[in-house]
Amino acid sequence: MWEAILSEFKGIEGYEVRWSLIKSKDYGTPQNRPRVLLVGIRKDIVSNNDKLDLTLDPEDAVKCGFLPTGRLQTYPDLIDLLGDLIDPEIEEMLMTGEYPKGILETTKYPKKQKLTAVQTLLRQDPKGHGVKSIQLTDHVYSKHKKHIVQKFHMMQTGAKHLPEHLQTKKFSQRVLPERWNAAGPNITATSLPDDYIHFKQPRILTVREWARLQFFPDWYKFMGKRTTGGVRRAGNPQHGIFDREVPKYTQIGNAVPVNLANAVAQHFKEILRQGDR
């Protein structure tokens, strides 16, 4: 399939096409998240631009200047990204299983603390976006059952084998690390938040925490349901059900990381600026 797609794009008259397999962590995202980016640039822009050099590689978009070069070792550790969102009252509720009625959420930033650079960035006043002030939204927790909390807690303490009564059908879950090892981020935020367990509390991540993995700023609000499943999520074309709901976790997981998109956009902007000279 890839060869057919690449051939189709290369066949577009008047364009030079290059592609690269990039890793989002190389552009400041706290995920590995490998993705193929395919770029076509008009030949007249290429010929008039000293940022682009077709002779450097017949395929690689980064080497030829069609995509920006990654900035290695710039991704944040998860404690530095999410630490200011940890509400200590939530852990007690999870461990006791005593939840309040209604939605379980944190609506205000937990106690004041010294913010990291990335936390300050994502909590910045959104000038020009029509938002009057920053309010913490989408920090809603799942009310996990007691045996699920026990399972998560055991996994956080490093248990390699769970007792039979704590085993579930979900085998792919793993605990997120507070800090990445030398290899860096090795995760990809998908549409399934229960793939990962919070590094401090025995629970999955909230929508707001999921959004921060993709570098969405805290002022950005997501519309629709928090999560959904079954026919509502996948539809059933065989039975004429084509409508699908796209819950918040899926919206975020399917998105391009904001800082990666920004790096690519700024690079294109400079290419076009030079092409206009």
Backbone bond lengths (Angstrom), bond angles and torsions (degrees), N, CA, C in turn:
res aa  C-N    CA-C-N  psi(-1)  N-CA   C-N-CA  omega(-1)  CA-C   N-CA-C  phi
1 M - - - 1.459 - - 1.535 110.86 -
2 W 1.349 116.24 -42.10 1.454 119.80 -177.58 1.531 111.01 -61.69
3 E 1.330 116.58 -43.80 1.467 119.87 -179.46 1.527 110.93 -61.19
4 A 1.341 116.40 -38.27 1.469 120.30 179.61 1.527 111.05 -67.32
5 I 1.349 116.75 -43.03 1.465 120.98 179.28 1.524 110.44 -63.94
6 L 1.339 116.35 -46.27 1.462 120.93 -179.61 1.526 110.68 -61.05
7 S 1.321 116.41 -40.84 1.469 121.07 179.46 1.522 111.17 -63.68
8 E 1.323 116.74 -39.85 1.466 120.71 179.52 1.525 110.69 -62.74
9 F 1.322 116.18 -45.06 1.470 119.47 -179.21 1.520 111.42 -67.98
10 K 1.323 117.11 -39.33 1.459 120.13 179.16 1.529 111.58 -66.89
11 G 1.322 116.22 -21.43 1.455 120.70 -179.92 1.515 114.34 -82.83
12 I 1.338 117.71 -4.31 1.465 120.64 179.09 1.532 108.87 -72.18
13 E 1.298 116.41 121.04 1.463 121.50 -174.74 1.533 111.22 -66.58
14 G 1.326 114.90 137.54 1.457 120.71 174.35 1.511 115.56 87.53
15 Y 1.342 117.37 7.79 1.469 120.29 -178.10 1.530 111.72 -127.43
16 E 1.320 114.82 146.30 1.455 121.74 168.07 1.528 107.29 -99.89
17 V 1.322 115.95 135.49 1.467 120.90 -175.12 1.531 110.31 -122.85
18 R 1.315 115.34 133.09 1.465 122.63 174.51 1.531 108.59 -137.84
19 W 1.331 116.87 158.79 1.464 120.53 179.16 1.528 109.98 -144.30
20 S 1.317 115.99 159.06 1.467 121.99 175.97 1.521 109.89 -148.15
21 L 1.309 116.03 146.83 1.463 122.37 167.83 1.520 106.10 -89.78
22 I 1.322 116.60 109.99 1.466 119.85 -177.57 1.539 109.64 -109.62
23 K 1.315 115.11 156.26 1.467 121.63 175.15 1.528 107.92 -112.54
24 S 1.312 115.36 127.79 1.463 119.65 -173.41 1.521 112.93 -61.47
25 K 1.335 117.28 -28.31 1.475 119.74 -179.26 1.530 110.87 -63.00
26 D 1.325 117.35 -26.03 1.463 120.58 179.54 1.526 112.42 -73.52
27 Y 1.329 116.34 -6.88 1.466 121.08 179.82 1.525 111.21 -117.92
28 G 1.352 116.35 19.95 1.455 120.93 173.44 1.514 115.63 95.29
29 T 1.337 118.15 3.09 1.463 121.45 -178.86 1.533 109.98 -88.85
30 P 1.343 118.71 137.49 1.465 120.61 179.93 1.535 112.08 -80.11
31 Q 1.311 115.70 47.73 1.457 123.39 176.54 1.526 107.90 -147.72
32 N 1.329 115.88 154.84 1.469 119.28 172.59 1.534 108.65 -75.73
33 R 1.328 115.82 -56.91 1.461 124.65 169.73 1.535 113.54 42.62
34 P 1.338 118.77 65.15 1.467 120.24 178.84 1.523 111.18 -69.14
35 R 1.318 115.90 135.93 1.462 121.48 -179.95 1.531 109.59 -144.97
36 V 1.331 115.82 144.78 1.465 120.86 173.68 1.526 108.57 -88.74
37 L 1.322 116.82 125.40 1.456 122.33 175.88 1.527 108.12 -112.92
38 L 1.312 115.68 125.27 1.465 123.63 -177.45 1.521 108.40 -112.58
39 V 1.333 117.04 124.81 1.462 121.56 -173.44 1.521 110.72 -125.53
40 G 1.328 115.54 131.32 1.462 121.03 172.27 1.517 110.03 -117.03
41 I 1.335 117.40 130.39 1.466 122.03 179.32 1.521 108.70 -125.85
42 R 1.320 115.84 134.42 1.461 120.51 -179.89 1.523 111.28 -55.92
43 K 1.317 116.54 139.89 1.471 121.25 -174.02 1.526 112.61 -62.60
44 D 1.322 117.37 -33.36 1.471 118.06 -179.84 1.518 111.19 -69.04
45 I 1.350 117.47 -30.05 1.464 120.60 176.27 1.526 109.92 -72.43
46 V 1.341 116.09 -40.58 1.460 120.97 179.74 1.531 111.06 -60.80
47 S 1.317 115.98 -44.60 1.472 120.27 -175.39 1.520 112.98 -70.12
48 N 1.334 116.40 -15.95 1.464 120.25 -176.01 1.531 111.58 -113.40
49 N 1.353 116.76 29.28 1.460 119.28 -171.50 1.523 110.79 -139.96
50 D 1.333 116.60 120.80 1.465 119.49 -179.15 1.526 113.25 -82.28
51 K 1.339 118.08 -1.51 1.452 121.11 174.46 1.526 111.55 -83.40
52 L 1.328 116.67 -15.37 1.463 121.76 -174.62 1.522 110.22 -113.07
53 D 1.341 116.11 137.42 1.460 120.79 179.09 1.523 109.32 -143.82
54 L 1.325 116.86 102.97 1.457 122.08 -176.93 1.519 112.74 -67.90
55 T 1.324 117.75 -19.75 1.467 120.56 -175.92 1.522 112.72 -76.82
56 L 1.333 117.33 -13.71 1.459 120.08 -174.75 1.526 112.79 -74.12
57 D 1.326 117.64 -28.55 1.462 120.12 178.09 1.531 109.22 -167.34
58 P 1.330 118.95 139.55 1.462 120.85 -179.15 1.524 114.21 -74.69
59 E 1.344 117.16 -13.62 1.465 120.37 -175.52 1.520 113.97 -130.89
60 D 1.340 117.98 -39.86 1.462 122.53 -166.93 1.531 112.31 -71.33
61 A 1.347 116.21 116.43 1.469 121.62 -177.52 1.516 112.45 -69.61
62 V 1.332 117.77 -34.24 1.460 120.46 -179.94 1.522 110.64 -69.98
63 K 1.334 116.88 -47.03 1.462 120.62 -178.91 1.530 111.97 -61.23
64 C 1.341 115.90 -35.34 1.470 119.71 -178.62 1.518 113.01 -84.39
65 G 1.328 117.70 -5.01 1.454 120.85 179.02 1.509 114.39 89.64
66 F 1.338 118.40 5.60 1.462 121.09 179.11 1.527 111.59 -73.11
67 L 1.329 116.99 -24.94 1.468 123.29 177.07 1.523 108.65 -128.98
68 P 1.336 117.46 152.83 1.469 119.81 -179.49 1.528 111.53 -70.63
69 T 1.300 115.64 150.63 1.460 121.57 174.51 1.520 109.31 -74.65
70 G 1.322 116.69 138.70 1.464 120.69 179.51 1.512 111.65 -68.80
71 R 1.326 114.77 156.29 1.466 121.34 178.12 1.521 107.83 -109.04
72 L 1.296 117.85 95.53 1.456 122.20 -173.25 1.526 112.01 -61.15
73 Q 1.355 115.17 146.44 1.459 123.16 174.54 1.533 113.73 62.59
74 T 1.328 117.68 37.01 1.458 119.68 177.83 1.526 112.35 -110.48
75 Y 1.329 117.63 -3.94 1.466 120.97 -177.02 1.531 110.68 -73.64
76 P 1.343 117.26 146.62 1.469 119.89 179.71 1.523 112.23 -83.99
77 D 1.324 116.48 150.31 1.463 120.78 168.64 1.523 108.32 -71.05
78 L 1.327 116.99 155.11 1.463 120.21 -174.26 1.525 112.81 -67.44
79 I 1.321 117.76 -32.11 1.462 119.18 177.33 1.526 110.01 -65.22
80 D 1.332 117.20 -33.95 1.461 121.24 179.01 1.520 111.67 -77.76
81 L 1.323 117.04 -24.98 1.465 121.61 179.51 1.529 111.93 -85.08
82 L 1.331 116.75 -41.92 1.468 121.38 -169.89 1.532 114.40 -114.43
83 G 1.315 117.61 -6.15 1.461 120.45 -173.00 1.516 114.82 -58.51
84 D 1.335 117.53 -32.81 1.471 120.15 -178.01 1.521 112.61 -74.53
85 L 1.346 117.42 -7.25 1.466 121.18 -179.56 1.528 112.59 -98.17
86 I 1.325 117.31 -2.28 1.464 120.51 -176.77 1.528 110.00 -75.00
87 D 1.328 115.40 118.28 1.460 122.26 178.32 1.524 108.52 -101.95
88 P 1.333 119.16 110.36 1.473 121.63 -175.08 1.533 113.36 -62.15
89 E 1.320 117.94 -25.19 1.462 120.15 -179.38 1.526 111.69 -68.10
90 I 1.310 116.63 -26.69 1.468 120.60 -177.95 1.519 111.15 -68.35
91 E 1.324 117.20 -38.73 1.465 120.02 -177.87 1.522 111.30 -61.43
92 E 1.337 116.83 -40.70 1.471 120.15 179.01 1.525 110.80 -61.75
93 M 1.332 117.11 -41.67 1.463 120.61 178.20 1.528 111.14 -63.38
94 L 1.333 116.15 -41.10 1.461 120.28 -179.84 1.532 110.43 -63.63
95 M 1.321 117.16 -43.92 1.458 120.80 -175.56 1.527 112.06 -70.93
96 T 1.334 116.68 -33.08 1.466 119.48 -179.35 1.527 111.99 -89.87
97 G 1.312 116.91 -21.82 1.458 120.56 -176.76 1.509 113.14 75.97
98 E 1.328 116.59 12.18 1.464 121.20 179.90 1.524 109.39 -98.65
99 Y 1.315 115.39 98.67 1.458 121.23 -176.49 1.530 110.47 -105.29
100 P 1.320 117.43 148.19 1.460 119.94 174.75 1.533 109.78 -71.95
101 K 1.305 116.45 160.84 1.457 119.87 176.56 1.533 109.72 -68.68
102 G 1.312 115.59 150.68 1.462 119.88 177.64 1.522 112.26 83.83
103 I 1.307 115.86 -157.41 1.459 122.52 -175.64 1.523 110.26 -74.01
104 L 1.314 116.12 135.52 1.461 122.04 175.83 1.528 107.78 -98.32
105 E 1.311 116.15 108.98 1.460 118.61 -175.73 1.527 111.12 -151.41
106 T 1.326 114.61 161.60 1.460 122.80 171.63 1.511 107.17 -108.91
107 T 1.324 117.21 119.40 1.463 121.14 -173.58 1.528 112.93 -102.45
108 K 1.333 116.50 -10.98 1.462 119.97 176.87 1.525 108.68 -128.92
109 Y 1.322 115.28 148.25 1.463 118.35 177.40 1.523 109.24 -57.11
110 P 1.351 117.02 134.92 1.472 119.52 176.28 1.521 111.52 -56.82
111 K 1.324 115.71 175.97 1.466 122.20 -169.80 1.537 112.30 -44.31
112 K 1.315 114.00 148.21 1.454 120.24 -177.27 1.529 110.03 -59.77
113 Q 1.309 115.56 138.76 1.452 122.16 179.73 1.518 108.96 -153.56
114 K 1.308 115.71 165.75 1.453 119.70 178.11 1.526 108.50 -71.21
115 L 1.319 115.80 123.12 1.459 120.51 -176.33 1.519 110.97 -87.04
116 T 1.320 115.61 146.86 1.457 120.58 172.80 1.528 108.73 -77.31
117 A 1.313 116.54 169.90 1.465 121.01 -178.62 1.530 111.23 -60.98
118 V 1.331 116.85 -41.13 1.465 119.11 -177.26 1.530 110.89 -73.08
119 Q 1.328 117.83 -34.90 1.467 120.84 176.55 1.521 110.34 -65.26
120 T 1.316 116.87 -41.28 1.461 121.35 177.18 1.517 110.44 -62.05
121 L 1.332 116.73 -42.31 1.456 121.69 179.53 1.526 111.41 -60.91
122 L 1.326 117.11 -46.51 1.460 120.84 -175.34 1.524 113.02 -78.22
123 R 1.326 117.62 -14.22 1.463 121.44 175.91 1.526 112.03 -101.33
124 Q 1.336 116.28 10.47 1.462 120.73 -176.07 1.518 112.67 -64.95
125 D 1.334 114.97 150.19 1.457 121.92 175.58 1.529 108.96 -63.82
126 P 1.317 118.35 122.13 1.473 122.10 -173.92 1.521 113.15 -82.45
127 K 1.291 117.45 70.81 1.458 120.13 -178.90 1.528 110.77 -61.82
128 G 1.318 114.75 134.73 1.459 119.73 177.85 1.509 114.82 86.28
129 H 1.336 117.84 4.68 1.462 119.90 -178.12 1.536 112.30 -113.62
130 G 1.309 117.14 9.48 1.455 120.24 176.12 1.509 114.76 73.09
131 V 1.330 117.71 17.39 1.460 122.06 178.60 1.523 108.51 -106.28
132 K 1.333 117.28 124.61 1.465 121.37 -174.17 1.524 112.56 -74.45
133 S 1.321 117.18 -39.04 1.457 119.61 -179.24 1.524 109.37 -156.95
134 I 1.335 114.84 157.26 1.459 120.54 179.87 1.525 110.39 -79.35
135 Q 1.313 115.85 125.81 1.457 121.67 173.62 1.520 107.81 -127.91
136 L 1.320 116.30 140.97 1.456 120.53 -179.99 1.528 109.11 -74.52
137 T 1.320 116.44 117.92 1.472 121.65 179.69 1.523 109.68 -127.00
138 D 1.318 115.55 162.66 1.473 122.79 175.13 1.525 113.19 61.52
139 H 1.337 116.67 22.94 1.464 119.96 175.53 1.531 107.53 -98.25
140 V 1.328 114.50 62.39 1.470 123.32 -175.65 1.525 109.16 -105.36
141 Y 1.327 116.39 135.57 1.461 121.89 -174.02 1.530 111.51 -104.11
142 S 1.324 115.10 150.37 1.461 120.45 170.39 1.526 108.87 -78.22
143 K 1.314 116.33 136.69 1.469 120.63 176.83 1.525 108.17 -86.22
144 H 1.331 115.12 79.54 1.459 120.11 -176.39 1.524 111.61 -63.98
145 K 1.321 115.40 144.32 1.462 120.45 174.66 1.525 109.54 -70.79
146 K 1.337 115.24 160.41 1.461 120.57 -172.05 1.529 112.38 -58.15
147 H 1.320 117.33 -41.76 1.467 118.68 -176.92 1.528 111.33 -70.49
148 I 1.348 117.05 -27.12 1.463 120.12 175.98 1.520 110.11 -70.76
149 V 1.337 116.44 -42.35 1.466 120.64 177.26 1.525 110.16 -62.20
150 Q 1.347 116.63 -42.54 1.459 120.48 178.35 1.526 110.96 -61.44
151 K 1.317 115.73 -41.74 1.466 120.09 178.27 1.529 110.50 -61.21
152 F 1.334 116.61 -48.82 1.458 120.80 -179.52 1.531 110.98 -60.80
153 H 1.339 115.50 -41.54 1.470 120.01 -178.39 1.524 110.66 -63.75
154 M 1.315 117.06 -42.52 1.459 120.76 178.70 1.525 110.78 -63.81
155 M 1.328 116.54 -39.90 1.461 120.22 178.65 1.525 110.98 -65.22
156 Q 1.323 116.09 -36.65 1.467 120.02 178.74 1.525 111.91 -67.25
157 T 1.332 116.87 -28.95 1.467 120.26 179.52 1.523 111.64 -84.90
158 G 1.327 116.99 0.91 1.464 120.79 174.30 1.504 115.20 95.41
159 A 1.328 118.63 11.17 1.464 120.97 -179.83 1.529 110.75 -63.50
160 K 1.328 116.37 129.74 1.462 121.06 -179.17 1.522 112.09 -92.00
161 H 1.316 116.01 -23.46 1.470 120.32 -179.69 1.529 108.97 -129.22
162 L 1.316 115.90 124.77 1.458 121.38 -179.62 1.520 110.08 -94.52
163 P 1.338 117.11 143.57 1.475 118.85 174.90 1.526 109.93 -61.71
164 E 1.302 116.48 155.45 1.467 121.49 -172.76 1.523 112.62 -57.38
165 H 1.331 118.09 -35.50 1.468 120.36 -176.27 1.533 112.25 -72.98
166 L 1.334 117.01 -12.32 1.460 119.94 178.44 1.528 112.50 -103.81
167 Q 1.306 117.43 -3.51 1.457 120.55 179.85 1.529 110.02 -76.66
168 T 1.327 115.62 138.23 1.466 121.55 179.67 1.524 109.05 -127.84
169 K 1.317 115.63 176.70 1.466 120.45 -179.67 1.521 112.27 -72.44
170 K 1.330 116.16 -14.78 1.463 120.80 -177.55 1.523 108.84 -87.36
171 F 1.339 116.74 100.72 1.460 120.53 -175.98 1.533 112.51 -96.53
172 S 1.322 117.50 -15.68 1.466 120.10 -172.31 1.532 113.58 -88.78
173 Q 1.316 117.46 1.70 1.465 119.70 -177.84 1.523 111.82 -67.87
174 R 1.326 115.40 144.24 1.455 119.47 173.38 1.525 109.46 -147.54
175 V 1.315 114.59 155.58 1.461 121.00 -178.85 1.526 109.09 -82.08
176 L 1.321 115.92 131.90 1.458 120.59 176.53 1.533 109.76 -72.37
177 P 1.315 118.35 141.47 1.464 120.14 178.86 1.526 111.83 -83.01
178 E 1.314 116.53 147.44 1.468 119.62 173.78 1.518 110.14 -61.89
179 R 1.336 115.15 -43.38 1.459 120.60 -179.68 1.526 109.09 -131.47
180 W 1.318 115.36 141.69 1.457 120.81 -179.20 1.524 110.11 -71.87
181 N 1.323 116.41 152.67 1.463 118.99 174.33 1.530 109.66 -83.41
182 A 1.300 117.14 -169.96 1.460 121.40 -173.85 1.527 112.45 -61.10
183 A 1.331 117.27 -26.57 1.464 120.74 -179.16 1.524 112.41 -78.27
184 G 1.333 117.09 -13.96 1.456 120.35 178.27 1.521 112.83 85.07
185 P 1.331 118.00 -170.55 1.463 122.44 -177.86 1.524 112.14 -57.00
186 N 1.333 115.99 138.16 1.466 121.09 179.74 1.522 111.38 -130.28
187 I 1.350 116.31 26.87 1.465 120.48 -178.05 1.524 110.48 -119.85
188 T 1.324 115.21 164.38 1.458 122.51 170.09 1.517 107.69 -136.53
189 A 1.328 116.91 120.93 1.463 121.25 177.54 1.515 108.15 -73.10
190 T 1.329 116.82 115.88 1.465 121.71 -179.54 1.523 108.69 -106.71
191 S 1.308 116.28 -155.84 1.465 120.42 177.78 1.524 111.60 -88.98
192 L 1.328 117.73 2.86 1.462 122.10 -175.59 1.528 110.11 -115.76
193 P 1.327 118.09 93.82 1.467 120.73 -176.25 1.520 113.77 -67.04
194 D 1.339 118.04 -21.63 1.460 118.80 -178.24 1.527 112.73 -79.72
195 D 1.346 117.41 8.79 1.461 120.16 171.63 1.526 110.89 -70.91
196 Y 1.335 116.30 -25.09 1.458 120.41 -173.59 1.533 111.72 -127.02
197 I 1.312 114.76 147.34 1.463 122.42 179.18 1.530 108.11 -111.98
198 H 1.312 116.01 137.94 1.468 122.02 -179.44 1.527 110.20 -56.25
199 F 1.317 116.78 146.00 1.471 121.45 -176.17 1.514 113.31 -74.47
200 K 1.346 118.37 -18.40 1.466 121.18 -177.01 1.525 113.21 -115.22
201 Q 1.320 117.05 -37.04 1.455 121.61 -174.36 1.532 110.68 -116.74
202 P 1.338 118.53 145.08 1.467 121.91 -176.49 1.536 111.94 -77.17
203 R 1.314 115.57 74.53 1.461 122.20 -176.76 1.520 109.58 -161.44
204 I 1.337 115.39 168.31 1.453 119.74 172.05 1.527 108.57 -83.36
205 L 1.314 116.96 170.96 1.460 120.64 -179.32 1.525 111.07 -76.11
206 T 1.310 116.29 152.04 1.459 121.68 174.53 1.524 109.69 -80.27
207 V 1.317 116.86 169.96 1.464 121.24 175.76 1.527 110.73 -58.56
208 R 1.335 117.19 -41.39 1.466 120.11 -179.26 1.523 111.07 -63.78
209 E 1.322 117.03 -42.08 1.463 120.54 177.70 1.526 110.69 -66.60
210 W 1.327 116.34 -39.47 1.476 121.58 177.06 1.525 109.65 -61.14
211 A 1.330 115.86 -40.00 1.469 120.97 179.92 1.522 111.13 -65.96
212 R 1.322 116.47 -37.43 1.470 118.96 179.17 1.527 111.69 -66.27
213 L 1.336 117.53 -31.51 1.461 119.41 175.63 1.529 111.00 -59.35
214 Q 1.338 115.56 -28.67 1.461 121.26 179.06 1.530 111.88 -97.83
215 F 1.334 116.24 6.07 1.469 123.47 178.26 1.529 113.32 66.14
216 F 1.331 118.01 25.95 1.459 119.66 168.90 1.529 107.92 -70.91
217 P 1.332 118.47 131.88 1.465 120.55 178.32 1.530 110.52 -67.81
218 D 1.323 116.10 157.22 1.468 120.34 -175.48 1.521 113.35 -65.26
219 W 1.347 118.14 -21.65 1.464 119.23 179.31 1.527 112.08 -75.67
220 Y 1.323 116.87 -13.08 1.466 120.56 -176.43 1.525 109.68 -77.31
221 K 1.321 116.53 123.04 1.463 121.32 -178.40 1.526 110.63 -105.55
222 F 1.313 115.45 144.19 1.456 122.05 -179.91 1.523 109.03 -109.58
223 M 1.320 116.60 136.20 1.452 122.09 -177.56 1.534 110.05 -101.05
224 G 1.317 115.43 155.19 1.458 120.02 178.67 1.514 111.76 102.62
225 K 1.332 116.34 -169.41 1.458 121.62 -177.93 1.522 110.41 -79.48
226 R 1.323 114.54 153.88 1.467 119.96 179.92 1.522 110.13 -66.36
227 T 1.296 117.31 -45.28 1.456 122.20 178.47 1.519 109.20 -154.04
228 T 1.280 116.01 160.80 1.463 121.36 177.25 1.516 107.79 -161.32
229 G 1.311 117.28 176.68 1.461 119.01 -177.95 1.511 111.65 -162.70
230 G 1.317 115.13 -174.34 1.454 121.06 177.93 1.512 112.95 62.03
231 V 1.331 115.34 -142.38 1.461 121.75 -176.83 1.521 111.32 -63.87
232 R 1.333 117.31 -34.65 1.465 120.30 -178.86 1.524 111.75 -60.93
233 R 1.331 115.71 -30.64 1.458 119.78 -178.14 1.531 111.85 -92.25
234 A 1.321 117.18 -41.52 1.468 121.16 -172.94 1.517 114.10 -99.27
235 G 1.366 116.82 -16.37 1.452 118.49 -174.29 1.521 110.12 71.62
236 N 1.321 115.69 -178.98 1.470 121.26 176.05 1.526 108.17 -154.02
237 P 1.342 117.71 79.54 1.468 121.23 -176.44 1.523 113.94 -55.66
238 Q 1.333 117.35 -31.15 1.461 120.29 -179.38 1.527 111.87 -64.02
239 H 1.327 115.94 -23.86 1.461 120.56 178.43 1.526 111.70 -110.76
240 G 1.328 115.88 17.12 1.460 120.08 175.72 1.514 114.83 76.99
241 I 1.343 117.14 16.56 1.463 120.57 179.17 1.532 108.06 -100.98
242 F 1.309 115.92 102.02 1.466 120.33 -175.94 1.531 112.72 -105.80
243 D 1.325 117.15 -17.14 1.459 120.03 179.61 1.523 110.12 -70.54
244 R 1.322 115.32 137.34 1.461 120.15 178.97 1.519 109.68 -133.18
245 E 1.320 115.59 141.66 1.453 120.65 173.66 1.528 108.62 -91.71
246 V 1.310 115.78 141.70 1.469 120.19 177.80 1.525 107.24 -116.20
247 P 1.334 117.29 93.55 1.468 120.16 -176.98 1.531 111.59 -67.24
248 K 1.313 115.61 168.06 1.468 121.35 -173.67 1.522 112.65 -59.84
249 Y 1.327 117.10 -43.82 1.462 119.12 179.84 1.529 110.77 -59.21
250 T 1.340 116.58 -38.93 1.458 120.63 -179.59 1.524 111.09 -69.84
251 Q 1.331 117.14 -40.71 1.462 120.55 177.30 1.530 110.31 -55.83
252 I 1.327 115.22 -44.14 1.462 120.21 -177.66 1.523 110.90 -72.19
253 G 1.334 115.90 -47.02 1.467 119.65 -177.27 1.516 113.45 -63.29
254 N 1.333 117.39 -30.08 1.459 120.92 -179.33 1.525 112.83 -85.06
255 A 1.323 117.06 -8.28 1.465 120.61 -175.76 1.531 111.20 -78.91
256 V 1.327 115.19 160.91 1.463 121.62 168.63 1.526 107.06 -81.47
257 P 1.331 118.75 135.40 1.467 119.36 177.39 1.528 111.07 -52.10
258 V 1.317 116.27 134.11 1.462 121.35 -173.50 1.525 111.97 -58.70
259 N 1.336 116.63 -43.38 1.466 118.16 -177.55 1.521 112.62 -71.90
260 L 1.343 117.41 -28.48 1.467 120.08 173.78 1.525 109.99 -69.08
261 A 1.334 116.32 -45.47 1.464 120.45 178.12 1.527 110.46 -59.51
262 N 1.332 116.68 -40.24 1.460 120.59 179.98 1.528 111.21 -65.65
263 A 1.342 116.87 -41.76 1.463 120.61 179.53 1.528 110.89 -61.74
264 V 1.331 116.47 -42.94 1.468 120.85 179.56 1.526 110.32 -67.39
265 A 1.335 116.85 -43.74 1.471 121.04 -178.75 1.529 111.62 -62.90
266 Q 1.336 116.34 -43.59 1.465 119.89 178.77 1.522 110.94 -63.98
267 H 1.328 116.16 -35.62 1.468 120.53 178.28 1.532 110.26 -65.94
268 F 1.333 116.44 -45.12 1.473 120.44 177.87 1.522 110.74 -61.90
269 K 1.316 115.96 -39.42 1.470 120.68 -179.74 1.525 110.57 -59.56
270 E 1.333 116.21 -42.63 1.465 119.84 -179.86 1.526 110.84 -69.34
271 I 1.332 117.16 -37.27 1.467 120.69 177.36 1.535 109.83 -61.20
272 L 1.323 116.95 -46.05 1.458 121.46 -179.04 1.528 111.03 -67.94
273 R 1.323 116.64 -35.67 1.467 119.90 178.27 1.533 110.14 -63.68
274 Q 1.317 116.62 -42.92 1.462 118.95 178.87 1.526 111.33 -70.24
275 G 1.334 115.83 -32.79 1.465 119.76 -179.82 1.505 113.35 -68.66
276 D 1.337 116.70 -20.83 1.478 121.41 -179.64 1.516 112.84 -86.19
277 R 1.341 116.59 -7.77 1.468 118.43 -176.36 1.540 111.12 -70.80
